[in-house]
């Protein structure tokens, strides 16, 4: 695996993880209490956001622009 591919996988993974965390946190206030949170929905939505992030990263990652 080339160094460029490794850098892309790392950058895309970090971006996807951040997106998933942000999505999960954004969904929590929709429940009145922590016990009322529909965790399956939160996890599913966060996972979908992560997939969307990876697909978006295929178009390019600004973090990697200008690097060798």
VENKATA-V686713 format. One record per run of one state. SS is the DSSP state (H for helix, E for strand, - for the rest). FROM is the first residue (numbers start at 0). LEN is the number of residues. If there is no record, write none. Layout:
BEGIN
SS,FROM,LEN  SS,FROM,LEN
END
This chain:
BEGIN
-,0,2  H,2,26  -,28,5  H,33,3  -,36,2  H,38,19  -,57,4  H,61,3  -,64,4
END
